[in-house]
Amino acid sequence: MRRVGVVGGVLFALVLSLHVSTEGWAQNRPEKKAPVITHAFAVDRGMYGSSWKIYIEAEATEDDMFRIAAVADMVGYGHYPTAWLYLKKEYGRHFKGYLQWNTFSSAAGFLEEWTQITLTVSVFDRAGNESNEVVFPFTFEMGGPTVFGYKLPPPFDQGDLPRIGYIAIELQNPRNDGRGQKDD
């Protein structure tokens, strides 16, 4: 009986020391700061086939920013794979400009008016830290304000801004049967 008590006590001490050392190690790890999207803007409606500009300003305090993730969701279709935009070295610490998405897609054919999409954008640094996410809703409409008839809000209203990159997402028409034919 004494032997079981000693073995049990040794096991308890071992488990306790592992638990304490694991907690102490986790508390001593320095936390890396992720990039931050400080400002963002995009119109929320426009004609199918137009070029949609998503304005973003972002900064990094530790590791250089490396790439941008753009994820689209479309009502009636679902989630599209992530489109990655790799940043030029000059945009490692700070950038202010726009992402361009040419919304026409040969795979979709034609998307009906009132089709809704949501674009979620975030920035990653070289260490893999992700910034805050910014969500942009968009509806395809024939009339009313277009992607061309708007004034940019500050800080995007200060002269020509560079195009940071193109978003390469091919929209699908959820009503097509895969051969360009509409389901009835």
N, C-alpha and C positions, 0 to 999 in steps of 0.2 A: 504494500500500500504506500509506503514511504516513497518508493521509486516513482509511482504514478504521479504523486504530488510534486516531486522535483521536476519531472519531465513536463508536467503541465505548467509549472511556474516558469520554466525556461522558455517554453513556447509562448506564454503570455508576455514575457519580457521581450522576446524577439519581435512579436507582432507589434507591441507597443513602441519599440524603438524604430521599427520600419515606418509606422504611422507618424511618429513625431518627426523623423528625418525627412519624410516625404513632404509634410506640411512646411517644414522649415525651408526646404529647397525651393518649393513653389513660391514662397513668400519673398525669397531673395532674388528671384529672376527680375531683371529690369523689364518694364513694359515698353514696347516700341509704340511710337505714335504713328497712327495711320494718316494718310493724306486726307485733306478736307476739301469738299466742294463748297466754296464760300458763296457763290452766286450761280443761279441757273434761270433760264427762261426759254420758252418755246410757245408758239401759238398753239391753240388747242383744236383748230379745224382748218381744213383746206381741201382742195380738189385732189382726187386720186390722180397720181402721176406727177404731182408737183414735187419740187425739192423742199423738203422740210429741214429747217435749220434749228438745231438744238444748241443754245448758247450756254457755255459753261466757263466758270472761273474756278480754278483749284490751286491748292498749294500743299507743299510737303515741308516738314521741318526736319525730318531725319533722313530716311532713304529717298533717293530720287524716284519720282513717279515713272512708271514703266509702261502701263497699258490701261486702256479704258474698256470696261465691259458694258455692252449694250444688249439688253434682253427685251424682246417684244412678246407681248401677249395679245391675242386677237379674239374678241368675242366670237364664238361659233367655231373657232379653230383650236385655240389653246396656246401653249407655250412654244416659242421658237428657240433653237439653240443660240447660245451666247455668241454675239459678234464681238471679236477682239480688235481693238484699234491700238497699234503700237505707237508710242509717243516718240518724237524726235528728242535727242539728247538735250536740246535747248529748252524743252518743256519740263525738265526733270524737277525743278523746284517750284515753278509757277507757270501757269498758262491761263490765258483768257482768249477765247475764240469760239468757233462753232464746229459742230459735227454736222455733216450733210447726209441726209438720207433721201435718195431719189426713190420716191414711193412706187413708181411704176414697176411692175414685175411681170415678166413674160410668163412665169409659172401661174400667176393668178388670172391672167387675161384681164378681165375688168372686175373691179370690186364695186359693189353696190353702194349707193349713197347711204349714209348713216352707219357704215361699217366703222366699228370702234376698235382702236388699238391702244395699248399702253406700252410706253417705252421706259424701262428702268435703267439708269446709268449710274455707274460707280467707277472709281479710279483705284488702281492697285500700284503699290510701290514695288521696288525690286525684291524686297523681303517677303512679298506676298500679303502685306497688310492692305485691307480694303477700306476705302473711305465710306462716308455716309452715302446712302442711295438717294437719288432724286428720281421722282416718278413724273412722267409727262403723259397725260391723256391726250388722245387725238381722235377726231371724228372726220371722216371724209364727207364733205358737203359740196354741192354744186354752186350755191349762191351764198350771199352774205360776205363777211370779211374773209379774205384769203390769206395765204402765207405771204403775200406781197404787200398787203395793205395794213401795216402796223408800224408803230414807233417802238424802237427798242428802249427798255427801261435802263437806268443806271445799273451797273457800270458798263453796259454794252453799247451805250449810245455815244461813245467817244471815238468816232472815226472808224476807219477800216479795221476790221478784226480778221485775223488769219483763220483759214479753214484748218482745223486740227486733223481732220481725217473724214473718211467716208464710212457710213454704216452700211455693211453688206448683208442685209437681210432680205431674202426673197419672200414676199408675202404669198400666201396660198389662198385661193378662193375656196372656202369651206363647202360651197355648193358644187364645185367641179368634181367629176368622177375620176380625175387623174389623166384623162385624155383631152381635157379642154372642153368637155361636154357638161352642161348643167344638169344636175339631178332634178327631176320634176316631182 
